[in-house]
Amino acid sequence: MDSRYVLVGLLGGGGMGKVYLARDEVLDRDVALKVLREQYAEDWELVERFEREAKASASLNHPHIVSVYDRGRTAEGSYYIAMEHVPGGTLKDLILKEGSMEAAEALRLTSQVADALGVAHASGIVHRDVKPHNVLLTAAGDAKVADFGIARAASKVSLSNSSRVLGTATYMSPEQAMGDPLGPESDLYSLGVVLYEMLTGKVPFEADSSVGVAMKHVSEPPRPPREKDPEVPEGLNAVVLKLLQKKPEDRYSDAAELVADLSRLEEGLAPVFAASRSASGAETTRALTQPLAPAPVHGNPGGAHRGFVRSPRRRRARLLAAVLVALLVLLGMLGVGLSQSSGGSMFGSVGKAVEEAEQALSVGEGEVPKVVGLTAEEARGRLAEQGFGVAVERSKSGAEDEGRVVGQSVPGGQEARRGSRIALTVGGGPRTVKVPNIVGMTPEKAQTKIDEAGLKLGGRKEAPSADVAAGEVSAQDPAAGKEAKLGTEVELTVSSGPPAASQPQRVEVDVPDVSGLSVDEATTILRAAGCEPAGTKTETSPEPEGTVIGTDPPMGTAVASGTPVILVVSGGPGVPPAGDPSGGPAAQPATASPDASDSPKFPSKPAPSAGPRADDPQPSSQKPTPSPPEPTSPEPTSPEPTSPEPTSPEPTSPGGATGAAPPSTTPSPPSVPASTAPP
C-alpha cells in the first residue's frame, strides 16, 4: 500500500474503517494500518476532519497513547493512518476472556487511560469513543488508548445508524446520546462505563436496541457496582458513580481530578472529588479502608451538586429536559425512528432545544477568576461571587505555599458553566510520613523501607548489641512511628555483635571514707562501694593501733568499679623503723670520760665488746658500756649472759686526753683491750 506498507493480515474493524497489520518497508517495522472505509472517502467534510484529527493524534506523545507515525492516501483513493502496533490484544478481549478483574488491576488500568485522556484533552482533542475495544494492552499488561483520530468525526452521524458506525451506544455519555456538544467530561463518563465493566464483568445499562441503551444513559441511574459484586471497594465504587453522573458538571471536571482520586485510593486514602450515590440517592462514599469524608464543599453540606443547592429554575429546567427525553423514548417505541436532517439528528435538535431552555432558566456560563496565589478562603469567596463551587485537594508544597492555591482545574479567564465546581489544589506544606520500623533488618533492606516511605538514609555507625544479631540494625533515629517530613534522614546503628565479656562497661565510684574504722569494717564498706580491698600497710600514727587512717588511692577519689584499694592502718606511736624485727630499744650513744672536757677532740678507738683485759689496772673505775643490738641480722641474737666488760682508760700522755671509744657495731669474738699509746 502506497509503495511503503505491505499488508500482513486483518487485525479488526470498526464502524469507520478496518485495521491491518502491515510491514513498513522503509523503516523495517510492524505497524497497525487503519484504513477509512470506502463509503466515506467521498465525504470531504469527514475526510478533512479525519486528516485534521490524524495530525492532532500524531502530536500526542504519551506512553499510554498509541503513537501515530504517518497518514496518507492510496492510489485507489483510500485514506489511512499508520500507527504503533500493540500486540497484546484489547481490553475488551481480556474482559470477555476473564470476566471481572481485581480492583487493584482495574484501578491501575483506569489511571493509565485517564492519564492518556488528560493529555489529549489538554491538546483540545476529545476522543468521543472511549471503550475497551479502543484500549490496547502491551505485552507487559499496560494500557494504550487508540482511535483518537476517527472517533471525533462521527459526531455528525445519527444515533439510528450508530450501531454500524460507532459500534454500540453502550459507552456513550448522556450528552452524546442527546447530540449535545461534547467536552472532556464525555470521555470521562465513557471511562466510567469501562471501569464499571472491569469491576463487574458487565456494563451498567443493557437494552434490546441502541436507542434503549442510550435512553437509559440519559434517564436511568446506574446500579452501584458493589450491588453486583460486594468485593468492589467502596472508594472505587464512589469513583465509578461519580463518573456516571448524568450531567457533565456533576462529574470530574477533568482527568486530573480523576487521577488524583485514583492515586489516593492506591494509597488507601479517601477520594476527594468523588461523591457517589446509592440507588436510593443516599450518599455512600467511603474510602477503601476508612470512612470517606465528602469532598470539601462550602454552601451545601450534603454535597448533592458541586457545592450548590439547585435553584427552583434549574429544577424546572431538568424537569423540562426529562419530559422531552421521555417523549423521544415514546416516539422510538412507536417506530417513528430517528432520521437525519440538514441540521443534524433529531436528538441533536432536541438536545439544542433543551440546552437553550436550560440556558434561559439557569445562570449560564461565566468567566472563571484567577485564584492561584490566594489563600483557600479568599479563592473560595472569589469563585462563589461568580457562581462557582469549589473542591479542594491538598498537595505537598513548600512551606511558603502552605494554605495557598497552587493550581486550579479551569484556568483564570476561561469560560465555565456557573454552578460547576472548580477544583483547587492547595499547598499542604511539606508532607509528613510515619517513620517505618527498621530494627532487625539488614542495612540494605532498611534502605529499601526508608526509600518507600519517602525518607532518606542518613549516617550509619556500629555498636555492640546483646539483643540484635551482628550486621542488623539495632537502633534508628528518628524512632519508628514518629512523624517526619518527606526527605528526612534516618540515622542507623548497626549491631557489631554482643559486647565482649573482657570489656565490661566502665562504672566510676568514689573511694569511701573509712577512717577510724577497723580493717574488717573498712573492708566490708569498700566492697559495698564497688572497690576491691587489696591488703593493708602500717604507718606510725597517734591514732589507736589497728585503726584505718587512710587508703591508697585516697578516700574520695573517683575510680573505676573494681579498682584495688589498700588500707593504711595505724601502728601506734611507737612503731619501730622499717627493718627492725626485734622491737628492742634504740642504741644509746657512748659517754665521754669525766676528765676529757679539756682534751682535744679526736675520734676514740672502738671499745672492746666482750671480755676483760688481763692487764687492766682499774677494772672497776670505768662505767660499763652496753653493746648495741645487731641492726641487719635476720634473726635476733640472744644477749650475753654477763654484762659487758668495762674498758680500761687509755694512759694519758702529757698534754693529752683520754677519749672514750664508741660502741662496736659488728658482731665479733671478744676483742683484745686497746693498747696504751706511747707518751
C-alpha positions in Angstrom: 0.0 0.0 0.0 1.3 3.4 -1.0 4.6 1.8 -2.1 5.6 1.5 1.5 3.3 -0.7 3.5 2.9 -4.4 2.9 -0.4 -5.7 4.4 0.2 -8.8 6.5 -3.3 -9.6 7.8 -6.5 -8.1 9.1 -6.4 -7.2 12.8 -10.0 -6.0 13.2 -12.6 -3.5 12.0 -14.8 -0.8 13.3 -17.6 1.4 12.1 -15.4 3.8 10.3 -12.6 1.6 9.0 -10.5 -1.6 9.1 -7.2 -2.2 10.8 -4.5 -4.2 9.2 -1.1 -5.5 10.4 1.4 -4.1 8.0 5.1 -4.0 7.4 6.8 -0.6 7.0 9.3 -1.4 4.2 11.1 2.0 4.7 11.7 1.8 8.5 11.5 -2.0 8.7 9.0 -2.3 11.4 5.5 -3.6 12.0 2.7 -1.1 12.1 -1.1 -1.1 12.5 -2.7 0.4 9.4 -6.2 1.9 9.8 -7.9 2.4 6.5 -11.1 4.6 6.2 -14.0 2.7 4.7 -14.6 3.4 1.0 -18.1 4.8 1.5 -16.7 7.7 3.5 -13.9 8.5 1.1 -16.0 11.0 -0.9 -17.4 12.8 2.2 -15.0 15.7 2.1 -16.0 17.1 5.4 -15.4 13.7 7.0 -12.1 13.3 5.2 -11.0 16.8 6.3 -11.8 16.0 9.9 -10.1 12.6 9.6 -6.9 14.2 8.4 -7.0 17.0 10.9 -7.5 14.6 13.8 -4.8 12.3 12.5 -2.4 15.3 12.6 -3.5 16.1 16.1 -3.1 12.5 17.2 0.4 12.3 15.8 1.3 15.3 18.0 0.3 13.3 21.2 3.3 11.8 22.8 2.5 9.7 25.8 3.4 6.2 27.0 -0.3 5.3 27.2 -1.4 6.6 23.8 -0.8 4.6 20.7 1.7 6.5 18.6 0.7 7.7 15.1 3.5 7.6 12.6 2.1 8.6 9.3 -1.1 9.4 7.3 -1.8 9.3 3.6 -4.0 8.2 0.7 -3.6 5.1 -1.5 -3.6 5.1 -5.3 -7.1 3.7 -5.0 -8.2 6.7 -3.1 -8.4 5.1 0.4 -7.2 7.2 3.4 -5.1 5.6 6.0 -3.3 6.2 9.3 -0.1 4.2 10.2 0.3 3.8 13.9 2.1 1.8 16.5 1.3 -1.9 16.6 0.4 -3.1 20.1 0.4 -7.0 20.0 -1.3 -7.7 23.4 -4.9 -7.5 22.2 -7.7 -5.2 23.5 -9.1 -4.7 27.0 -12.4 -6.0 25.7 -10.8 -9.2 24.8 -9.4 -9.6 28.3 -12.8 -8.8 29.9 -14.5 -11.4 27.6 -11.9 -14.0 28.5 -11.6 -13.5 32.2 -14.7 -11.5 33.3 -14.3 -9.1 36.2 -10.8 -8.3 37.3 -9.2 -7.4 40.7 -9.9 -3.9 41.9 -6.2 -3.0 42.0 -5.7 -4.0 38.4 -8.8 -2.1 37.3 -7.6 0.9 39.2 -4.2 0.7 37.6 -5.5 0.5 34.0 -8.1 3.3 34.6 -5.3 5.6 35.9 -3.3 4.9 32.7 -6.3 5.6 30.4 -7.2 8.7 32.4 -3.6 10.0 32.1 -3.8 9.5 28.3 -7.2 11.3 28.0 -5.8 14.2 30.1 -3.0 14.7 27.6 -5.4 14.6 24.7 -7.9 17.0 26.4 -5.1 19.4 27.1 -4.4 19.5 23.4 -8.1 20.2 22.6 -8.9 16.6 21.5 -12.0 14.8 22.7 -11.8 11.1 22.0 -15.6 10.6 21.8 -15.3 6.8 21.5 -13.7 5.6 24.7 -14.5 1.9 25.1 -12.5 -1.2 26.0 -12.2 -2.1 22.3 -10.1 1.0 21.9 -7.8 0.3 24.8 -4.9 -1.9 23.7 -2.7 -3.9 26.0 1.0 -4.3 25.7 2.9 -7.5 26.4 3.6 -6.1 29.9 -0.1 -5.5 30.5 -0.1 -1.7 30.3 -2.9 0.2 28.6 -2.6 2.3 25.4 -5.5 4.3 24.1 -6.2 4.2 20.3 -8.5 5.8 17.8 -8.2 9.4 18.7 -8.4 10.4 15.1 -11.5 8.7 13.8 -14.0 8.9 16.7 -14.4 12.7 16.6 -15.5 12.6 13.0 -18.6 10.5 13.9 -20.4 13.4 15.6 -22.5 14.2 12.5 -23.9 10.6 12.2 -27.3 9.9 13.6 -27.9 7.6 16.5 -30.1 5.3 14.4 -27.0 4.4 12.4 -24.7 4.3 15.3 -24.8 0.6 15.7 -23.0 0.4 12.4 -20.7 3.4 12.7 -19.8 3.7 16.4 -20.2 0.0 17.3 -22.8 0.4 20.1 -24.2 3.0 22.4 -23.1 1.1 25.4 -20.3 3.5 26.3 -22.0 6.8 25.2 -22.4 9.7 27.6 -25.9 11.1 28.0 -24.9 14.3 26.2 -23.5 12.3 23.3 -26.7 10.3 23.1 -28.7 13.7 23.0 -26.5 15.1 20.3 -25.1 17.8 22.6 -21.6 19.4 22.2 -19.1 17.1 23.8 -16.3 18.0 26.2 -13.7 16.1 28.3 -16.5 15.1 30.7 -18.0 13.0 28.0 -14.8 10.9 27.7 -14.7 10.5 31.5 -18.3 9.2 31.5 -17.3 6.6 28.9 -14.3 5.7 31.0 -16.6 5.2 34.0 -18.6 2.7 31.9 -15.3 0.9 31.1 -14.3 0.9 34.8 -17.7 -0.5 35.7 -17.3 -3.3 33.3 -13.8 -4.1 34.5 -15.0 -4.4 38.1 -18.2 -6.4 37.5 -17.8 -8.0 34.1 -21.0 -6.3 33.0 -21.9 -2.9 31.6 -24.3 -0.7 33.6 -27.0 -0.5 31.0 -28.4 -3.1 28.6 -31.4 -3.0 26.3 -32.7 -4.5 23.1 -31.5 -1.6 20.9 -29.0 1.2 20.8 -31.9 3.7 21.4 -32.9 1.8 24.5 -29.4 1.8 25.9 -29.0 5.5 25.1 -32.2 6.4 26.9 -31.0 4.5 30.0 -27.8 6.5 29.9 -29.9 9.7 29.7 -32.5 9.0 32.4 -31.8 5.8 34.4 -29.4 5.9 37.4 -26.8 3.1 37.3 -26.9 0.3 39.8 -23.8 0.7 42.1 -21.0 -1.8 41.2 -21.0 -3.0 44.8 -24.5 -4.3 44.5 -23.3 -6.5 41.7 -20.1 -7.5 43.4 -19.6 -6.8 47.1 -15.9 -7.3 46.6 -15.7 -3.9 44.9 -14.0 -1.4 47.3 -16.3 1.3 48.4 -13.8 4.0 47.4 -13.7 2.7 43.9 -17.5 2.3 43.9 -17.7 6.0 44.7 -15.4 6.9 41.8 -17.5 4.9 39.3 -20.7 6.6 40.4 -19.0 10.0 40.2 -18.0 9.3 36.6 -21.5 8.1 35.7 -23.3 11.3 36.8 -25.9 12.4 34.2 -24.8 16.0 34.0 -21.3 16.8 32.9 -20.8 19.3 35.6 -21.6 16.7 38.3 -18.7 14.5 37.1 -15.0 15.1 37.4 -14.2 18.4 35.7 -11.1 16.9 34.1 -8.9 13.9 34.0 -6.5 15.3 36.6 -9.2 15.2 39.2 -9.9 11.6 38.4 -6.2 10.7 38.5 -5.9 12.5 41.9 -8.7 10.4 43.4 -7.3 7.2 41.9 -3.9 7.9 43.3 -5.4 8.5 46.8 -7.2 5.2 46.6 -3.9 3.4 45.7 -2.5 4.9 48.9 -5.5 3.7 50.9 -6.8 7.3 51.3 -10.3 8.7 50.8 -11.1 10.1 47.3 -11.5 13.9 47.4 -13.7 14.6 44.4 -15.9 11.5 44.3 -19.5 12.0 45.6 -21.2 8.7 45.0 -24.9 8.0 45.5 -26.7 4.7 46.0 -29.7 3.8 44.0 -31.9 5.3 46.7 -30.0 8.6 46.5 -28.3 8.3 49.8 -24.6 9.2 49.9 -22.4 6.2 50.3 -19.0 7.5 49.5 -16.3 5.9 51.6 -12.6 5.3 51.4 -11.0 1.9 50.8 -10.2 1.3 54.4 -11.9 4.1 56.3 -15.0 6.3 56.2 -14.7 8.8 53.3 -15.5 12.4 54.1 -17.3 14.2 51.4 -15.3 16.5 49.2 -14.7 19.8 50.9 -17.7 21.8 49.5 -18.9 25.0 51.0 -22.6 26.0 50.8 -24.0 22.5 50.7 -23.1 20.1 53.4 -24.9 17.3 51.7 -22.6 17.6 48.6 -25.5 17.0 46.2 -24.2 19.2 43.5 -20.7 20.5 43.5 -21.3 22.8 46.4 -24.6 24.5 45.3 -28.3 23.8 46.0 -30.2 23.8 42.8 -32.5 26.7 42.4 -36.1 26.2 41.5 -35.4 27.4 38.0 -32.7 24.8 37.5 -35.0 22.1 38.8 -37.7 23.2 36.3 -35.1 23.0 33.5 -34.2 19.5 34.5 -37.9 18.6 34.5 -38.3 20.0 31.1 -35.4 18.0 29.8 -36.8 14.8 31.4 -40.2 15.4 29.7 -38.5 15.9 26.3 -36.4 12.7 26.8 -39.5 10.7 27.7 -41.2 12.0 24.6 -38.3 10.8 22.5 -38.4 7.4 24.1 -42.1 7.1 23.3 -41.5 8.1 19.7 -38.8 5.5 19.4 -41.1 2.8 20.8 -43.8 3.8 18.3 -41.4 3.3 15.5 -41.1 6.8 14.4 -37.4 6.4 14.1 -34.7 9.0 14.1 -33.9 10.5 10.7 -31.0 12.7 9.6 -31.8 16.3 8.8 -29.8 19.1 7.5 -29.2 20.5 10.9 -28.2 17.1 12.4 -30.0 14.3 14.1 -33.4 14.7 15.8 -31.5 14.0 19.0 -29.2 16.9 18.2 -32.1 19.2 17.6 -33.9 18.2 20.8 -30.6 18.5 22.7 -30.1 22.0 21.4 -33.6 22.9 22.5 -33.0 21.5 25.9 -29.8 23.4 26.1 -31.4 26.6 25.1 -34.1 26.0 27.7 -31.6 25.4 30.4 -29.6 28.5 29.5 -32.8 30.5 29.7 -33.7 29.2 33.0 -30.3 28.9 34.6 -27.4 31.3 35.2 -25.5 30.3 32.1 -21.7 30.5 31.7 -19.2 32.9 33.2 -15.6 33.7 33.3 -13.6 31.9 35.9 -11.4 34.2 38.0 -7.8 33.5 38.6 -7.3 32.5 42.2 -3.8 31.0 42.1 -1.7 32.6 44.9 -4.7 33.4 47.1 -5.5 31.7 50.3 -8.0 28.9 50.2 -10.7 31.0 51.9 -10.0 34.0 49.6 -10.2 31.8 46.5 -13.4 30.2 47.7 -15.0 33.6 48.2 -13.9 34.9 44.8 -15.3 31.9 43.0 -18.5 32.0 45.0 -19.0 35.6 43.9 -19.0 34.4 40.3 -21.3 31.5 41.0 -18.8 28.6 41.0 -18.4 25.9 43.6 -15.1 24.7 45.0 -13.4 21.4 45.6 -10.1 21.5 47.5 -7.3 19.0 47.3 -4.3 19.3 49.5 -0.9 18.5 48.0 2.7 18.6 49.1 4.3 22.0 48.7 6.9 24.3 50.1 6.3 26.0 53.4 5.8 29.3 51.6 2.8 27.9 49.7 1.1 26.2 52.6 -2.6 27.2 52.7 -2.4 28.9 49.3 -3.9 27.9 46.0 -1.1 26.5 43.7 -3.4 25.3 40.9 -7.0 25.4 39.6 -8.7 23.0 37.2 -10.1 25.7 35.0 -7.5 28.5 34.3 -8.4 32.0 35.1 -10.1 33.9 32.2 -11.7 30.8 30.7 -15.5 30.3 30.5 -17.2 27.6 32.5 -20.8 26.9 33.4 -21.9 28.6 36.6 -22.8 26.1 39.2 -20.0 23.8 38.2 -17.2 23.1 40.7 -13.7 24.4 40.2 -11.0 22.1 41.7 -8.4 23.9 43.6 -5.0 22.5 44.6 -4.0 24.0 47.9 -0.5 23.7 49.3 -0.4 21.5 52.3 3.2 22.3 53.2 5.9 19.6 53.4 4.2 16.3 53.8 4.9 14.2 56.8 5.0 10.4 57.0 5.4 7.9 59.7 8.9 6.6 60.1 9.0 2.8 59.5 10.4 0.3 62.0 13.7 -1.0 60.5 15.2 -2.5 63.7 16.3 -6.1 63.0 16.7 -5.5 59.2 19.9 -5.6 57.2 21.0 -2.1 56.1 20.1 -2.9 52.5 16.6 -3.9 53.4 16.3 -0.9 55.8 17.3 1.4 53.0 14.5 0.0 50.7 12.0 0.5 53.5 13.2 4.1 54.1 13.0 4.9 50.4 9.5 3.5 50.1 8.4 5.8 52.9 9.8 8.9 51.1 12.7 9.3 53.6 16.4 9.3 53.1 19.2 7.1 54.6 21.4 9.1 56.9 24.6 8.2 58.7 25.5 4.8 59.9 27.5 3.6 62.8 28.3 0.3 64.6 27.8 -0.6 68.2 27.7 -3.8 70.3 24.2 -5.2 71.0 23.2 -8.1 73.2 19.8 -8.3 71.6 20.3 -7.9 67.8 22.5 -10.1 65.6 25.6 -8.7 64.1 25.0 -6.9 60.8 21.4 -5.9 61.5 20.0 -2.5 62.5 19.9 -2.2 66.3 18.7 1.4 66.6 17.3 4.2 64.5 16.8 7.9 64.7 14.0 9.2 64.4 12.3 6.3 66.2 9.7 4.1 64.5 6.3 5.6 64.4 7.4 9.2 64.7 6.1 11.7 62.2 8.8 13.1 59.9 8.8 15.4 56.8 9.4 13.8 53.5 13.1 13.6 52.8 14.1 13.4 56.5 17.3 11.4 57.0 17.1 8.3 59.2 20.3 7.5 61.1 21.1 3.8 61.6 23.0 2.0 64.3 24.2 -1.4 63.1 24.9 -4.2 65.6 28.5 -5.4 65.7 27.5 -8.4 67.9 27.3 -8.9 71.6 29.7 -6.9 73.8 33.0 -8.6 74.8 33.0 -10.1 78.4 36.5 -8.9 78.9 35.5 -5.3 78.4 32.8 -4.6 80.9 31.2 -1.2 80.8 33.2 1.3 83.0 31.4 2.5 86.1 33.0 5.1 88.2 32.7 5.0 92.1 34.3 7.1 94.8 36.6 5.5 97.3 34.6 5.7 100.6 35.7 7.4 103.8 36.7 4.5 106.1 38.9 6.4 108.5 38.6 5.4 112.2 37.2 2.0 111.3 38.7 -1.4 111.9 40.2 -3.3 109.0 37.2 -5.7 108.9 34.7 -2.8 108.9 36.6 -0.9 106.2 36.9 -4.0 104.0 33.1 -4.5 104.1 32.4 -0.9 103.2 35.0 -0.9 100.4 33.3 -3.9 98.8 29.8 -2.4 99.2 31.1 0.8 97.4 32.4 -1.2 94.4 36.1 -1.2 95.3 38.3 -4.2 95.8 40.2 -4.4 99.1 43.9 -5.1 98.3 45.6 -5.6 101.7 47.0 -3.2 104.3 50.1 -1.3 105.2 51.1 0.1 108.6 52.2 3.6 109.4 53.1 5.4 112.6 50.2 7.4 113.9 48.9 8.8 117.1 45.6 7.0 116.3 44.9 3.8 118.1 46.8 0.8 116.8 44.8 -1.2 114.2 42.7 1.8 113.2 42.4 2.7 109.5 43.9 6.1 108.9 43.9 6.3 105.1 43.6 4.5 101.7 45.5 4.2 98.5 44.0 5.6 96.3 43.0 8.4 98.7 39.4 8.5 100.1 37.0 10.5 97.8 38.9 9.7 94.6 36.8 8.6 91.6 37.9 5.2 90.3 36.5 2.5 88.1 34.4 -0.1 89.8 36.6 -3.0 91.0 39.7 -0.9 91.4 42.1 -2.3 94.1 42.3 -0.2 97.3 44.9 -0.6 100.0 44.0 0.3 103.6 46.6 2.3 105.6 46.5 1.1 109.2 47.8 2.9 112.3 50.7 1.0 114.0 50.5 3.3 117.1 53.0 6.0 118.2 56.0 3.6 118.9 56.2 1.6 115.8 59.9 0.6 115.0 61.7 1.8 112.0 61.2 -0.4 108.9 63.6 -3.4 109.1 63.9 -3.7 112.9 62.2 -7.0 113.7 63.3 -7.2 117.3 61.4 -4.3 118.5 64.2 -3.6 121.1 65.2 -0.1 122.3 67.4 2.1 120.2 71.2 2.0 120.9 72.4 4.8 123.2 75.5 6.8 122.3 78.7 6.3 124.3 79.5 8.8 127.1 82.7 10.8 127.4 85.2 10.3 130.2 84.8 12.8 133.1 88.2 14.2 132.7 88.1 14.6 129.0 86.5 18.1 128.9 89.8 19.8 128.3 91.1 17.2 125.9 91.4 17.8 122.1 88.5 16.3 120.2 89.9 13.2 118.5 87.9 10.2 117.5 88.3 7.5 120.0 89.2 3.9 119.2 86.5 1.3 119.4 86.0 -0.2 122.8 86.1 -3.9 123.3 82.7 -5.6 123.1 83.5 -8.6 125.4 86.0 -10.0 127.9 88.3 -8.2 130.4 91.8 -7.3 129.6 94.4 -9.1 131.7 96.5 -6.0 132.2 93.6 -3.7 133.0 94.9 -1.7 136.1 91.5 -0.3 137.0 88.8 -2.8 136.2 86.1 -1.0 138.3 86.8 2.7 137.6 85.1 2.8 134.1 81.3 2.9 133.7 80.2 -0.1 131.7 79.0 0.5 128.1 76.3 -1.9 126.8 76.7 -3.4 123.3 74.1 -2.2 120.7 71.7 -4.6 119.0 72.5 -6.1 115.6 70.8 -3.8 113.0 70.7 -6.0 110.0 70.7 -9.6 111.3 67.7 -11.5 110.0 67.3 -13.3 113.4 67.6 -11.6 116.8 70.8 -12.5 118.7 70.5 -13.5 122.3 72.3 -11.1 124.7 75.4 -12.3 126.5 74.6 -13.8 129.9 77.0 -11.5 131.6 77.1 -7.8 131.4 79.7 -6.2 129.2 83.3 -6.0 130.5 84.4 -2.4 131.5 87.0 -1.0 129.3 90.2 0.4 130.8 91.0 4.0 130.3 93.8 4.9 127.9 97.1 6.0 129.6 97.3 9.8 129.5 100.3 11.4 127.9 101.4 14.8 128.9 99.1 17.4 127.4 96.8 14.7 126.1 93.4 13.4 127.0 91.8 10.1 127.1 88.8 9.6 124.8 86.1 7.1 125.3 85.8 4.6 122.5 82.4 4.3 120.7 80.5 1.1 120.8 81.2 -1.7 118.3 78.6 -2.1 115.6 79.5 -5.5 114.2 79.4 -8.8 116.0 82.8 -10.4 116.7 84.6 -12.5 119.2 85.7 -10.7 122.4 88.1 -8.1 121.3 91.6 -7.5 122.7 92.0 -4.5 125.0 93.2 -1.4 123.4 96.9 -0.7 123.8 98.3 2.3 125.5 99.6 5.0 123.3 103.3 5.9 123.9 104.0 9.1 125.6 
